[in-house]
Amino acid sequence: EPYEFNNPAGKIGTTVSAPVYDRSVKPPLFLGVVAIDLYMDTFEQVLGEGSTSSSMLQRFVQLSTARCPKLALTECELD
């Protein structure tokens, strides 16, 4: 969801984030989240769409490759 960044220019941006897992152990261990703030005008230049257009959101969804791991946790691991 785009929002106005706290900056003198009042630029509109969004935050992109993804979970980070240690996949060398079973079940995968959640380590944290990595995130970056990006200005919407950057997306407009790359995708050739206006930041208020619904087609830009559709392009994001189509280009997304992130997938959450399937976890089978025991009752003990859930505590």
Secondary structure as UniProt FT lines:
FT   STRAND          3..4
FT   TURN            8..9
FT   STRAND          12..22
FT   TURN            23..24
FT   STRAND          29..39
FT   HELIX           40..47
FT   TURN            51..52
FT   HELIX           54..63
FT   HELIX           75..78
//
